[in-house]
Amino acid sequence: MTKHIPLQATAACAAVPPSAVLDSAHLGEIRGALGTIAADDRAPRRTLKARLQTLLAIAGPGLIVMVGDNDAGAFGTYTQAGQNYGTTLLWTLLLLIPVLYVNQEMVVRLGAVTGVGHARLIFARFGKFWGAFSVADLFLLNALTLVTEFIGISLALQYLGLSQFWGVIAAAVIITFAVSTGDFRRFERFALVLVAGSLLLIPVAVMVHPPLPQLAHDFFVPKMPAGAPLGEVMLLIIAIVGTTIAPWQLFFQQSYLIDKRITPRFIRYERWDLCVGIGLVIIGAVAMIGFSAAAFAGRPEFGAYTDALGTAHGLEQAAGRLPAILFALALLDASIIGAAAVSLSTAYAIGDVFAVAHSLHRKPREAKGFYAVYAGLIAFAAALVVTPGMPLGLLTNAVQTLAGVLLPSATVFLLLLCNDKAVLGPWANGRAGNLFTGAIVAVLVLLSVILTVSVLFPELGERTILGILGGGVAGALLLSALVALIARRRQNFRAEPVAEPAVAPEEWRMPPLATLPPARLSAVSRTWLLVLRGYLVLAAGLVLYRIFELIAR
């Protein structure tokens, strides 16, 4: 039976400051799918066996968030890349590996050290505007993303010859029930079975057998598709980035890690869990691009992508019925785990912001609001997909577009929070991590600008794209240098010193949010936040207007 401990601190941790954890169900023993760790277990792991047992108990958050990211939208994006451009864009996946690790590793530290969800931290440290914006952004994007998950379920059922209407309804019931048992371990076991199901993509690739030397070459050697319009290729690259680094991942992994009761003592094990998850994501993505390229090479459909159903039919024609069936089953599996993770990220965020019970350790009667948000989103998405006449293709494009436009804000706040000494103490970012993450944020902002302009002006040409890239880099460097120079002259951005923690880093937890000193941002950070606020409001508004305009036609 799950052991709950008081909200403040155990006797074994008397020297540790009071915890900021909001829900007492987030404290206690770790009951993972593959093992248990007692709440007072502080024994050193010196043998390989002990370390492997600990890793098995900790494993889950990284695997689920990463494999859940290879969802229905990812299936569409990766197979489109393979069908339209062969294996020439595989190198984008190599570049995304360090980006994925750096982003999600920061989330691991935030969750384990603070015990507080991403949305609530933004509210507490950056104010009501950004807090409300982050939650509204997450809610809208997740609702649309859920629709794409059920579109994926519908397409998989269609290929398998099953009823789309009743199949979607059944999937919605299963996804809802799997989360609503009140047993964290039971859900995690369900999710890890789905993680294992993602490996169905490997035998598909084996049966289609794309040329391995070409895969290896295009994975490590960047090049652009010969003769393809730069604008179209850039949009697909942005889609690959958007589907691989999605805002819901940050919110889900941080909250799920908190719900699993992982503390700073186990961060190193959670990093390994994350690495395995990233490996599975990249293997799945490479497999999809590879077998899609091989299946459509030399065929009339090459360069004319439709959807995942078209990919399944192409696989059947190229390699037989079995690989196509396995692909459809993998799509069904991916859509289910994606739907569960995306819905949970929203329910966790709402529960966290309003400080109500929000834990999978609780029964539905103990956390009514948490489970109501989760089930309501699932029901909404399923109902929308089975409603005749809905512009599902347009909704899918809307998800990718909005995710690309809004993604920079999530990464910006992640970086700022991980530099907040009051929040992370000894676990705050170092200089090297900040330089790398800052470069990532700059690239994401530029890609977001290109995506926004291309949606509003579909005739976007190569010169415009190159001009945006060049002008964006030059403008960012000039503005940052100017603000930094002014701030230095006025000597107005000195951070308040934070006392060194009196406990070891493995035992340090963020104190309650109300006791923290106010966040102090540098002049450069404040300026960029103002610029980001204006850009996001304008860009998101224009993109939504464009989407509604297309729906009305």
C-alpha positions as CSV (number, residue, x, y, z in Angstrom):
1,M,0.0,0.0,0.0
2,T,1.3,3.5,-0.8
3,K,2.9,5.2,2.1
4,H,2.1,8.9,2.5
5,I,4.3,11.1,4.7
6,P,3.7,14.6,6.0
7,L,3.9,17.5,3.7
8,Q,6.9,19.2,5.3
9,A,9.7,16.8,6.1
10,T,10.6,13.4,7.5
11,A,12.6,13.0,10.6
12,A,15.4,11.6,8.5
13,C,15.6,15.0,6.7
14,A,15.2,17.3,9.7
15,A,17.9,19.5,8.3
16,V,16.3,19.9,5.0
17,P,14.2,23.1,4.4
18,P,10.4,22.6,4.3
19,S,9.2,21.2,0.9
20,A,7.3,23.2,-1.7
21,V,5.3,20.1,-2.7
22,L,1.6,20.9,-3.0
23,D,-0.1,17.5,-2.9
24,S,0.9,15.1,0.0
25,A,0.3,12.2,-2.5
26,H,3.5,13.4,-4.2
27,L,5.6,12.4,-1.1
28,G,6.4,8.8,0.0
29,E,7.9,5.7,-1.5
30,I,8.6,5.4,-5.2
31,R,6.3,2.7,-6.6
32,G,7.4,2.4,-10.2
33,A,6.3,-0.2,-12.7
34,L,9.5,-2.2,-12.3
35,G,10.4,-1.7,-8.7
36,T,9.9,0.1,-5.4
37,I,12.2,2.4,-3.3
38,A,11.2,3.2,0.3
39,A,10.8,6.9,1.3
40,D,13.6,6.6,3.9
41,D,16.0,4.6,1.7
42,R,19.3,6.5,1.6
43,A,21.6,3.5,1.2
44,P,24.5,4.0,-1.3
45,R,24.3,2.0,-4.5
46,R,27.8,0.6,-4.8
47,T,27.1,-2.6,-6.8
48,L,26.0,-2.9,-10.4
49,K,23.0,-5.0,-9.3
50,A,21.8,-2.3,-6.8
51,R,22.2,0.4,-9.5
52,L,20.3,-1.6,-12.1
53,Q,17.5,-2.2,-9.6
54,T,17.3,1.5,-8.8
55,L,17.3,2.4,-12.4
56,L,14.4,-0.1,-13.1
57,A,12.4,1.5,-10.2
58,I,13.1,5.0,-11.5
59,A,12.5,4.3,-15.2
60,G,9.3,5.6,-16.6
61,P,9.1,9.4,-16.9
62,G,11.8,9.7,-19.6
63,L,10.6,6.7,-21.5
64,I,7.0,7.7,-21.6
65,V,7.6,11.4,-22.5
66,M,10.0,10.5,-25.3
67,V,8.1,7.6,-26.8
68,G,4.8,9.6,-26.3
69,D,6.5,12.3,-28.4
70,N,6.6,9.9,-31.4
71,D,2.9,10.2,-31.6
72,A,0.4,10.5,-34.5
73,G,1.8,13.9,-35.5
74,A,5.3,12.5,-35.5
75,F,4.2,9.6,-37.7
76,G,2.8,12.0,-40.2
77,T,5.9,14.3,-40.2
78,Y,8.5,11.6,-40.4
79,T,6.8,9.6,-43.1
80,Q,6.2,12.7,-45.1
81,A,9.9,13.5,-44.9
82,G,10.7,10.1,-46.2
83,Q,8.1,9.9,-48.9
84,N,8.8,13.5,-50.2
85,Y,12.5,13.8,-49.8
86,G,13.9,10.4,-49.2
87,T,16.5,10.1,-46.5
88,T,18.1,13.6,-47.1
89,L,16.6,15.1,-43.9
90,L,17.8,12.4,-41.5
91,W,20.6,14.7,-40.3
92,T,18.0,16.9,-38.6
93,L,17.4,14.1,-36.1
94,L,21.1,14.0,-35.2
95,L,21.0,17.7,-34.4
96,L,17.9,17.3,-32.3
97,I,19.5,14.7,-29.9
98,P,21.5,17.2,-27.8
99,V,18.5,19.6,-27.9
100,L,16.2,16.9,-26.6
101,Y,18.6,16.0,-23.8
102,V,19.4,19.5,-22.7
103,N,15.7,20.6,-22.6
104,Q,14.4,17.5,-20.8
105,E,17.3,17.2,-18.4
106,M,16.5,20.7,-17.2
107,V,13.0,19.6,-16.7
108,V,14.3,16.6,-14.7
109,R,16.1,18.9,-12.3
110,L,13.2,21.3,-12.0
111,G,10.8,18.5,-11.1
112,A,13.1,16.6,-8.7
113,V,14.4,19.7,-6.9
114,T,11.3,21.9,-6.7
115,G,8.4,19.4,-6.3
116,V,6.3,22.0,-8.2
117,G,4.9,21.8,-11.7
118,H,6.1,24.0,-14.6
119,A,3.0,26.2,-14.9
120,R,3.0,27.1,-11.2
121,L,6.6,28.0,-11.2
122,I,6.0,30.4,-14.1
123,F,3.1,32.0,-12.2
124,A,5.2,32.4,-9.1
125,R,8.4,33.7,-10.7
126,F,7.2,35.6,-13.7
127,G,3.8,36.9,-12.8
128,K,0.1,36.4,-13.8
129,F,0.4,37.3,-17.4
130,W,3.0,34.7,-18.3
131,G,1.5,32.1,-16.0
132,A,-2.0,32.5,-17.6
133,F,-0.4,32.6,-21.0
134,S,1.5,29.4,-20.4
135,V,-1.6,27.5,-19.2
136,A,-3.9,28.9,-21.9
137,D,-1.2,28.1,-24.5
138,L,-0.8,24.5,-23.1
139,F,-4.6,24.0,-22.9
140,L,-5.2,25.1,-26.5
141,L,-2.3,23.2,-28.0
142,N,-3.0,20.1,-26.1
143,A,-6.7,20.0,-27.1
144,L,-5.7,20.3,-30.8
145,T,-2.9,17.8,-30.3
146,L,-5.4,15.3,-28.8
147,V,-7.5,15.7,-32.0
148,T,-4.5,14.6,-34.1
149,E,-4.0,11.6,-31.8
150,F,-7.5,10.4,-32.4
151,I,-7.1,11.1,-36.1
152,G,-4.1,8.7,-36.0
153,I,-6.3,6.1,-34.2
154,S,-9.0,6.6,-36.8
155,L,-6.5,6.1,-39.7
156,A,-5.0,3.0,-38.1
157,L,-8.4,1.5,-37.6
158,Q,-9.4,2.3,-41.2
159,Y,-6.4,0.4,-42.6
160,L,-7.0,-2.6,-40.3
161,G,-10.6,-2.7,-41.5
162,L,-12.2,-1.9,-38.1
163,S,-15.0,0.5,-37.3
164,Q,-13.6,4.0,-37.0
165,F,-16.6,5.3,-35.0
166,W,-16.7,2.5,-32.4
167,G,-12.9,2.1,-32.4
168,V,-12.3,5.7,-31.5
169,I,-15.0,5.5,-28.8
170,A,-13.4,2.3,-27.4
171,A,-9.9,3.9,-27.5
172,A,-11.2,6.9,-25.6
173,V,-12.7,4.7,-22.9
174,I,-9.5,2.6,-22.6
175,I,-7.3,5.7,-22.3
176,T,-9.6,7.2,-19.7
177,F,-9.9,4.0,-17.7
178,A,-6.1,3.3,-17.7
179,V,-5.4,6.6,-16.0
180,S,-8.3,6.6,-13.6
181,T,-7.6,3.5,-11.4
182,G,-6.0,5.4,-8.6
183,D,-2.9,3.3,-8.8
184,F,0.2,5.0,-10.2
185,R,2.1,1.7,-10.7
186,R,-0.8,0.3,-12.7
187,F,-0.8,3.2,-15.1
188,E,2.9,3.2,-15.5
189,R,2.9,-0.5,-16.4
190,F,0.2,0.2,-19.0
191,A,2.3,3.0,-20.4
192,L,5.5,0.9,-20.5
193,V,3.6,-1.8,-22.5
194,L,2.8,0.9,-25.0
195,V,6.5,2.0,-25.0
196,A,7.4,-1.6,-25.9
197,G,4.8,-1.5,-28.7
198,S,6.7,1.4,-30.3
199,L,9.4,-1.2,-31.2
200,L,7.0,-2.6,-33.9
201,L,8.6,0.0,-36.2
202,I,11.9,-1.9,-36.2
203,P,10.6,-5.1,-37.9
204,V,8.8,-2.8,-40.5
205,A,12.2,-1.3,-41.4
206,V,13.8,-4.8,-41.5
207,M,11.1,-6.0,-43.9
208,V,11.3,-3.0,-46.2
209,H,15.2,-3.0,-45.8
210,P,16.2,0.6,-46.7
211,P,19.9,0.8,-47.7
212,L,21.8,1.1,-44.4
213,P,24.9,2.8,-45.8
214,Q,22.7,5.6,-47.2
215,L,20.8,5.9,-43.9
216,A,24.1,6.3,-42.1
217,H,25.5,8.8,-44.6
218,D,22.4,11.0,-44.5
219,F,22.2,10.8,-40.7
220,F,25.7,12.2,-40.2
221,V,26.2,14.3,-43.3
222,P,23.8,17.3,-43.7
223,K,22.4,18.2,-47.1
224,M,19.2,19.7,-48.6
225,P,17.0,17.8,-51.1
226,A,18.2,18.5,-54.6
227,G,15.8,20.7,-56.6
228,A,13.3,21.1,-53.8
229,P,11.9,24.6,-53.0
230,L,13.7,25.9,-49.9
231,G,10.5,27.2,-48.5
232,E,8.8,23.8,-48.5
233,V,11.9,22.1,-47.1
234,M,12.2,24.7,-44.3
235,L,8.6,24.2,-43.3
236,L,9.1,20.5,-43.0
237,I,12.2,21.0,-41.0
238,I,10.3,23.2,-38.7
239,A,7.6,20.6,-38.4
240,I,10.2,18.0,-37.5
241,V,11.5,20.3,-34.8
242,G,8.0,21.1,-33.6
243,T,6.9,17.5,-33.4
244,T,10.2,16.4,-31.6
245,I,10.3,19.2,-29.1
246,A,6.7,19.9,-28.1
247,P,5.7,22.2,-25.2
248,W,3.5,19.5,-23.5
249,Q,6.7,17.4,-22.9
250,L,8.1,20.0,-20.5
251,F,4.9,20.2,-18.4
252,F,4.2,16.4,-18.5
253,Q,7.7,15.1,-17.5
254,Q,8.1,17.6,-14.7
255,S,4.7,16.8,-13.2
256,Y,4.9,13.1,-13.8
257,L,8.3,13.0,-12.2
258,I,7.0,14.8,-9.2
259,D,4.0,12.4,-9.0
260,K,6.4,9.5,-9.1
261,R,8.1,11.0,-6.0
262,I,11.6,11.3,-7.5
263,T,13.9,13.5,-5.5
264,P,17.4,14.9,-6.2
265,R,19.0,11.7,-5.0
266,F,17.8,9.9,-8.1
267,I,18.5,12.6,-10.8
268,R,21.4,10.6,-12.2
269,Y,19.1,7.6,-12.7
270,E,16.4,9.7,-14.3
271,R,19.0,11.1,-16.7
272,W,19.7,7.5,-17.9
273,D,15.9,6.9,-18.2
274,L,15.8,10.0,-20.4
275,C,18.7,8.8,-22.5
276,V,17.1,5.5,-23.2
277,G,13.8,7.3,-24.2
278,I,15.7,9.6,-26.6
279,G,17.3,6.6,-28.1
280,L,14.0,5.0,-28.8
281,V,12.6,8.2,-30.3
282,I,15.5,8.6,-32.7
283,I,15.4,4.9,-33.7
284,G,11.7,5.2,-34.4
285,A,12.1,8.4,-36.4
286,V,15.0,7.0,-38.4
287,A,13.0,3.8,-39.1
288,M,10.0,5.8,-40.3
289,I,12.0,8.1,-42.6
290,G,14.0,5.2,-43.9
291,F,11.2,2.7,-44.7
292,S,9.0,5.5,-46.2
293,A,11.8,6.6,-48.5
294,A,12.5,3.0,-49.6
295,A,8.8,2.1,-50.0
296,F,8.0,5.1,-52.3
297,A,11.3,5.4,-54.1
298,G,10.8,5.3,-57.9
299,R,7.0,5.2,-57.5
300,P,4.5,7.8,-58.7
301,E,3.5,8.6,-55.1
302,F,7.1,9.8,-54.3
303,G,6.9,13.5,-53.4
304,A,3.1,13.4,-53.1
305,Y,2.5,12.6,-49.4
306,T,-1.1,12.3,-48.2
307,D,-1.4,10.9,-44.7
308,A,-0.4,7.9,-42.6
309,L,-3.1,5.8,-44.3
310,G,-1.4,6.4,-47.6
311,T,1.9,5.3,-46.1
312,A,0.4,2.1,-44.9
313,H,-0.9,1.4,-48.5
314,G,2.5,2.2,-49.9
315,L,4.2,-0.2,-47.5
316,E,1.7,-2.9,-48.5
317,Q,2.5,-2.4,-52.2
318,A,6.3,-2.3,-51.7
319,A,6.8,-5.1,-49.1
320,G,3.5,-6.9,-48.5
321,R,0.6,-6.8,-46.0
322,L,2.5,-7.7,-42.8
323,P,4.7,-4.6,-42.6
324,A,1.7,-2.4,-43.3
325,I,-0.3,-4.1,-40.5
326,L,2.6,-3.6,-38.1
327,F,2.9,0.1,-39.1
328,A,-0.8,0.5,-38.5
329,L,-0.5,-1.2,-35.1
330,A,2.5,1.0,-34.2
331,L,0.5,4.1,-35.2
332,L,-2.4,3.0,-33.0
333,D,0.0,2.3,-30.1
334,A,1.7,5.7,-30.5
335,S,-1.6,7.6,-30.7
336,I,-2.8,6.0,-27.5
337,I,0.3,6.7,-25.5
338,G,0.4,10.2,-26.9
339,A,-3.2,10.9,-26.0
340,A,-2.7,9.7,-22.4
341,A,0.5,11.8,-21.9
342,V,-0.9,15.0,-23.6
343,S,-4.1,14.9,-21.5
344,L,-2.2,14.2,-18.3
345,S,0.1,17.2,-18.9
346,T,-3.0,19.5,-19.0
347,A,-4.6,17.9,-16.0
348,Y,-1.4,18.1,-14.0
349,A,-1.0,21.8,-14.9
350,I,-4.5,22.7,-14.0
351,G,-4.2,20.9,-10.6
352,D,-0.9,22.5,-10.0
353,V,-2.0,26.0,-10.7
354,F,-5.1,25.8,-8.6
355,A,-3.3,23.8,-5.8
356,V,-5.9,21.0,-5.8
357,A,-5.3,17.2,-5.6
358,H,-3.6,16.1,-8.8
359,S,-2.0,12.7,-8.5
360,L,-2.4,9.3,-10.1
361,H,-1.9,7.9,-6.6
362,R,-5.4,9.2,-5.8
363,K,-8.7,7.7,-6.7
364,P,-11.1,9.7,-8.9
365,R,-13.2,10.6,-5.9
366,E,-10.2,12.1,-4.2
367,A,-9.1,14.3,-7.1
368,K,-12.3,15.0,-9.0
369,G,-11.1,18.1,-10.8
370,F,-7.8,16.4,-12.0
371,Y,-9.6,13.4,-13.5
372,A,-12.5,15.6,-14.8
373,V,-10.0,17.7,-16.9
374,Y,-8.3,14.6,-18.2
375,A,-11.5,12.7,-19.1
376,G,-13.1,15.9,-20.5
377,L,-10.2,16.5,-23.0
378,I,-10.3,12.9,-24.1
379,A,-14.0,13.0,-24.7
380,F,-13.8,16.3,-26.5
381,A,-11.1,15.1,-28.9
382,A,-12.8,11.8,-29.6
383,A,-16.2,13.4,-30.3
384,L,-14.6,15.9,-32.6
385,V,-12.9,13.2,-34.7
386,V,-16.1,11.1,-35.1
387,T,-18.2,14.1,-36.0
388,P,-18.9,14.1,-39.8
389,G,-17.6,17.1,-41.8
390,M,-14.9,18.2,-39.4
391,P,-11.8,19.7,-41.2
392,L,-9.4,17.2,-39.6
393,G,-6.6,17.9,-42.1
394,L,-6.8,21.6,-41.3
395,L,-6.8,20.9,-37.6
396,T,-3.7,18.8,-37.9
397,N,-1.9,21.6,-39.8
398,A,-3.1,24.1,-37.1
399,V,-1.5,22.0,-34.4
400,Q,1.9,22.0,-36.1
401,T,1.7,25.7,-36.9
402,L,0.7,26.8,-33.4
403,A,3.2,24.5,-31.7
404,G,6.0,26.0,-33.9
405,V,4.9,29.6,-33.1
406,L,4.5,29.1,-29.4
407,L,7.4,26.7,-28.7
408,P,10.0,29.5,-28.0
409,S,8.1,30.8,-25.0
410,A,8.2,27.4,-23.2
411,T,12.0,27.0,-23.8
412,V,12.7,30.6,-22.7
413,F,11.0,30.1,-19.3
414,L,12.7,26.7,-18.9
415,L,16.1,28.4,-19.3
416,L,15.2,31.3,-16.9
417,L,13.9,28.9,-14.2
418,C,17.0,26.8,-14.4
419,N,19.1,29.9,-13.8
420,D,17.0,30.9,-10.7
421,K,19.2,30.1,-7.7
422,A,16.3,30.5,-5.4
423,V,14.5,27.8,-7.2
424,L,17.3,25.3,-8.0
425,G,20.0,26.2,-5.5
426,P,23.0,24.0,-6.2
427,W,21.3,22.4,-9.2
428,A,21.1,25.7,-11.2
429,N,22.5,25.8,-14.7
430,G,26.2,26.3,-15.4
431,R,27.7,28.7,-18.0
432,A,28.2,26.0,-20.7
433,G,24.6,24.9,-20.4
434,N,23.3,28.4,-20.7
435,L,25.3,29.2,-23.8
436,F,24.1,26.0,-25.5
437,T,20.4,26.5,-24.4
438,G,20.5,30.2,-25.4
439,A,21.6,29.2,-28.9
440,I,18.7,26.7,-29.0
441,V,16.2,29.4,-28.0
442,A,17.6,31.8,-30.7
443,V,17.2,29.1,-33.4
444,L,13.7,28.2,-32.2
445,V,12.6,31.9,-32.3
446,L,13.9,32.3,-35.8
447,L,12.2,29.1,-37.0
448,S,9.0,30.3,-35.3
449,V,9.2,33.7,-37.2
450,I,9.7,31.9,-40.5
451,L,6.8,29.6,-39.8
452,T,4.5,32.5,-38.9
453,V,5.4,34.5,-42.0
454,S,5.0,31.5,-44.3
455,V,1.5,30.8,-42.9
456,L,0.4,34.4,-43.5
457,F,2.2,34.6,-46.8
458,P,2.2,31.2,-48.5
459,E,4.2,32.5,-51.5
460,L,7.3,33.0,-49.3
461,G,10.5,32.7,-51.3
462,E,14.0,31.6,-50.7
463,R,15.4,35.1,-50.4
464,T,12.9,36.0,-47.8
465,I,13.7,33.0,-45.7
466,L,17.5,33.7,-45.9
467,G,16.8,37.3,-45.1
468,I,14.8,36.4,-42.0
469,L,17.6,34.1,-40.8
470,G,20.3,36.6,-41.4
471,G,18.4,39.6,-40.1
472,G,17.2,37.7,-37.1
473,V,20.7,36.7,-36.1
474,A,22.1,40.2,-36.6
475,G,19.2,41.9,-34.9
476,A,19.4,39.6,-31.8
477,L,23.1,40.1,-31.4
478,L,22.8,43.9,-31.8
479,L,19.9,44.3,-29.4
480,S,21.5,42.0,-26.8
481,A,24.7,43.9,-26.9
482,L,23.0,47.3,-26.7
483,V,20.8,46.4,-23.7
484,A,23.8,44.8,-21.9
485,L,25.9,47.9,-22.5
486,I,23.2,50.2,-21.1
487,A,22.6,47.9,-18.1
488,R,26.3,47.8,-17.3
489,R,26.6,51.6,-17.4
490,R,23.6,52.0,-15.1
491,Q,24.8,49.1,-12.9
492,N,21.2,48.0,-12.6
493,F,21.2,44.2,-12.9
494,R,22.9,42.8,-10.0
495,A,21.3,39.6,-8.8
496,E,20.6,39.3,-5.0
497,P,23.0,36.9,-3.4
498,V,21.5,33.6,-2.5
499,A,22.8,31.8,0.6
500,E,24.7,28.6,0.1
501,P,22.6,25.6,1.0
502,A,23.5,23.9,4.4
503,V,22.8,20.4,3.1
504,A,24.2,18.2,0.4
505,P,22.9,18.8,-3.1
506,E,21.2,15.3,-3.1
507,E,19.1,16.4,-0.1
508,W,18.4,20.0,-1.1
509,R,14.8,20.8,-2.1
510,M,13.2,24.2,-3.0
511,P,11.6,25.8,0.0
512,P,7.9,26.8,-0.3
513,L,7.3,29.3,-3.1
514,A,6.0,31.9,-0.7
515,T,9.3,32.0,1.2
516,L,11.5,32.7,-1.9
517,P,13.0,36.1,-2.6
518,P,11.5,37.9,-5.6
519,A,12.9,36.8,-9.0
520,R,15.5,39.2,-10.3
521,L,15.9,39.3,-14.1
522,S,18.7,41.0,-15.9
523,A,18.0,43.9,-18.2
524,V,18.7,41.7,-21.2
525,S,16.1,39.1,-20.0
526,R,13.5,41.7,-19.2
527,T,13.9,43.3,-22.7
528,W,13.7,39.9,-24.5
529,L,10.6,38.9,-22.5
530,L,8.9,42.1,-23.6
531,V,9.8,41.4,-27.2
532,L,8.7,37.8,-26.9
533,R,5.4,38.9,-25.3
534,G,4.6,41.2,-28.2
535,Y,5.7,38.7,-30.8
536,L,3.7,35.8,-29.4
537,V,0.5,37.8,-29.0
538,L,0.7,39.2,-32.5
539,A,1.9,35.9,-34.2
540,A,-0.6,33.6,-32.4
541,G,-3.4,36.0,-33.1
542,L,-2.6,36.3,-36.8
543,V,-2.2,32.5,-37.2
544,L,-5.5,31.8,-35.4
545,Y,-7.2,34.4,-37.7
546,R,-5.7,32.7,-40.7
547,I,-6.9,29.3,-39.5
548,F,-10.4,30.5,-38.9
549,E,-10.4,32.2,-42.3
550,L,-9.5,28.9,-44.0
551,I,-12.2,27.0,-42.0
552,A,-14.9,29.5,-43.0
553,R,-14.1,29.0,-46.7
